[in-house]
């Protein structure tokens, strides 16, 4: 049985292992390992990102912690009741999630933030194991197209049947899951106007409304 999180010394993807070893030499105080999921017991919402950021989760060891994407994500989660406490961009800030869990399609930092297809496929069993370990999940938020497509593949669903689009909602017809899509909350997307704060909050409004009615 596959664990929901890879071992910290995972050797499955040589390119990612090589980068990890390089960064351990440069930044020995960083986490520099596969980043485990972060969440509440018995979550109802699963948030799936692409991969750890170099100075974000790869440095801190907690998904979306330490970079701009985390600033927007956790602020929004706090506002919608999916987190409590204060987000201070460090894993010991005391922030706790409520009814939610956050993970990444690929658990290790990829060069240029671009994992390869084989790397995504290799890491997919951990996404499947995360689903199996949390049977109470009812909503999934995919942050970006790759997260969307990877999640569909994890459930053996045809991508052509569920087209990615910001604000889209898909009844998957399995496991009582509904998939919600958002553009990734990266600095690039927000700086270019591809994703605004209001656009991001609108997706969480839909998720909260769905879960409250479930």
C-alpha positions in Angstrom: 0.0 0.0 0.0 1.4 3.4 -1.0 1.7 6.0 1.7 -0.1 9.3 1.1 3.3 11.1 1.2 6.6 10.0 -0.4 9.6 9.3 1.7 11.9 12.3 2.3 14.7 10.4 0.6 12.6 9.4 -2.4 14.8 8.5 -5.4 12.1 7.9 -8.0 12.8 10.9 -10.3 16.6 11.3 -11.1 16.3 14.9 -12.4 14.4 16.0 -9.3 16.8 14.2 -7.0 19.7 15.8 -8.7 18.2 19.3 -8.1 17.4 18.5 -4.5 21.0 17.4 -3.9 22.4 20.6 -5.5 20.1 22.8 -3.3 21.1 20.9 -0.2 24.6 22.0 -0.9 23.7 25.6 -1.5 21.0 25.9 1.2 21.5 23.3 3.9 18.9 24.9 6.2 16.1 24.5 3.6 13.7 21.5 3.6 14.9 20.3 0.2 12.8 17.1 0.1 9.4 15.9 -1.1 6.8 18.1 0.5 4.0 16.3 2.4 0.4 17.4 2.3 -0.9 19.8 4.8 -4.4 19.6 6.1 -7.1 18.9 8.7 -8.4 15.6 9.8 -11.3 14.3 7.7 -11.2 17.1 5.1 -14.0 17.9 2.7 -11.9 20.0 0.3 -8.7 18.9 -1.5 -6.6 21.6 -3.1 -4.2 20.4 -5.7 -1.3 22.6 -6.9 1.4 21.8 -9.4 4.7 21.5 -7.4 6.6 23.1 -4.6 8.2 26.5 -5.3 11.9 26.8 -4.8 11.7 29.5 -2.1 8.3 28.5 -1.0 7.4 24.9 0.0 10.9 23.5 -1.0 12.4 25.9 1.5 9.8 25.7 4.3 8.4 22.1 3.9 4.8 23.1 3.9 2.7 23.5 0.7 2.3 27.1 -0.6 4.3 28.5 2.4 6.8 31.2 1.8 5.9 32.5 -1.7 3.3 34.8 -3.2 1.0 32.0 -4.2 0.7 31.1 -0.5 -0.1 34.7 0.5 -3.1 34.7 -1.8 -4.2 31.1 -1.1 -4.1 31.2 2.7 -5.6 34.7 2.9 -8.5 33.4 0.9 -8.8 30.2 2.9 -8.9 32.2 6.1 -11.6 34.4 4.8 -13.8 31.5 3.7 -13.4 29.5 6.9 -11.0 26.8 5.6 -8.2 28.0 7.9 -7.8 29.5 11.3 -5.0 31.4 12.9 -2.5 33.7 11.2 -0.5 32.9 8.1 3.0 34.2 8.6 4.7 32.3 5.7 6.5 29.8 7.9 5.5 26.3 8.9 5.5 27.1 12.7 3.2 30.0 12.4 0.3 28.0 14.1 -2.0 28.2 11.0 -4.5 25.3 11.0 -6.7 24.2 8.2 -10.4 23.4 8.6 -12.2 20.9 6.4 -9.3 21.2 3.9 -6.1 19.6 2.8 -3.5 20.9 0.4 -1.1 18.8 -1.8 0.8 19.0 -5.1 0.6 16.9 -8.2 4.4 16.6 -8.0 5.9 16.7 -4.5 9.5 17.7 -5.3 10.7 21.0 -6.8 11.2 20.7 -10.6 13.7 22.8 -12.5 12.1 26.0 -13.9 8.9 24.9 -12.1 8.2 22.6 -15.0 7.8 18.9 -14.1 7.9 16.4 -17.0 5.1 14.0 -17.9 7.0 11.0 -16.5 7.6 12.9 -13.3 4.0 13.7 -12.9 3.0 10.1 -13.6 5.6 8.8 -11.1 4.2 11.0 -8.4 0.5 10.2 -9.1 0.2 7.2 -6.7 0.7 9.7 -3.8 -2.3 11.7 -5.1 -4.3 8.6 -5.3 -3.2 7.5 -1.8 -4.2 10.9 -0.5 -7.7 10.4 -1.9 -7.9 6.9 -0.4 -6.8 8.2 3.0 -9.5 10.9 3.0 -12.9 9.3 2.1 -14.8 12.4 3.3 -13.6 14.5 0.4 -16.4 16.1 -1.6 -14.8 19.0 -3.4 -11.5 19.3 -5.2 -9.9 22.6 -6.3 -7.4 22.2 -9.1 -5.0 25.2 -9.3 -4.1 25.2 -13.0 -4.5 22.9 -16.0 -1.8 20.4 -15.1 -3.3 19.9 -11.6 -6.7 19.5 -13.3 -5.5 16.9 -15.8 -3.4 15.0 -13.2 -6.3 14.7 -10.9 -8.5 13.3 -13.7 -5.8 10.8 -14.6 -5.6 9.7 -11.0 -9.3 8.8 -11.2 -8.9 7.2 -14.7 -11.3 9.8 -16.2 -11.0 11.1 -19.7 -9.7 14.6 -19.9 -11.8 15.4 -22.9 -14.9 14.9 -20.8 -13.9 17.7 -18.3 -12.4 20.7 -20.0 -10.3 23.0 -17.8 -11.4 26.6 -17.4 -11.2 29.1 -14.6 -14.4 28.9 -12.6 -15.5 25.7 -14.1 -17.3 23.0 -12.0 -17.3 19.4 -13.0 -19.5 16.6 -11.4 -17.1 13.7 -11.8 -19.7 11.0 -11.3 -17.4 9.1 -8.9 -16.6 9.1 -5.2 -19.2 11.9 -4.9 -16.6 14.4 -6.0 -17.0 17.7 -7.7 -14.0 19.3 -9.3 -13.6 23.1 -9.3 -11.0 24.8 -11.5 -9.0 28.0 -11.0 -6.0 29.5 -12.7 -3.0 29.0 -10.5 -2.5 31.7 -7.8 1.0 32.4 -8.9 2.6 35.9 -8.9 2.9 35.7 -12.7 -0.8 35.1 -13.2 -1.8 37.9 -10.8 0.7 40.4 -12.1 -0.4 39.8 -15.6 -4.1 40.1 -14.7 -4.9 36.6 -15.8 -6.1 35.9 -12.2 -7.5 38.7 -10.0 -8.3 38.4 -6.3 -12.0 38.7 -7.1 -11.7 35.8 -9.7 -10.0 33.6 -7.1 -12.5 34.5 -4.4 -15.4 33.7 -6.7 -14.2 30.1 -7.0 -14.0 29.8 -3.2 -17.5 31.2 -3.0 -18.8 28.4 -5.3 -16.9 25.8 -3.2 -18.2 27.1 0.1 -21.7 27.2 -1.2 -21.5 23.6 -2.5 -20.0 22.2 0.7 -22.5 24.1 2.9 -25.4 22.6 0.9 -24.0 19.1 0.8 
